[in-house]
Amino acid sequence: MTVTSRPRKVRFVAAAFAVVFVAVFTVVAVLLRDTPTGVYFQVSDQVAMVGIGVLLACGALWLTRPRVAADADGVTVRNLLGSTRYPWDHIRSISFPDGASWARLELPDDEYVPVMAVQAIDGDRAVATIRELRKLHRAATVTEAG
């Protein structure tokens, strides 16, 4: 059995913001040449404005990167900056603290790893993912202990 999850609602919001960023900066770039400010804008300025919109859109879409994938051997957590694989025997538990935005893996020595792919805003979907992750963790740790 494998479990894979990505944030759902954040993807819709980020995609909408990305479209808005590109659209607004493209409109501004088109209208940039016709401003009565006395400043003469060149084509390179217009291209730069569209480029800024694209960069902001990429920044918004970057928030859709988190992903968690788990199997019988362990869990792979991909957050904004990197991806790390954790074997089940290195994980104490999977928790979702009250008021937290996303789940986390509890590691030994009071360390934890945020699992940004399982977000509170996703509601029942997040609960189902946590249950599946806990089921895999329980199965792996009972097999190792037994």
Secondary structure by P-SEA (a helix, b strand, c coil): cbbbbcccaaaaaaaaaaaaaaaaaaaaaaacccccccccccaaaaaaaaaaaaaaaaaaaccccbbbbbcccbbbbbcccbbbbbcccccccccccccccbbbbbbcccbbbbccccccccaaaaaaaaaaaaaaaaaaaaaaac
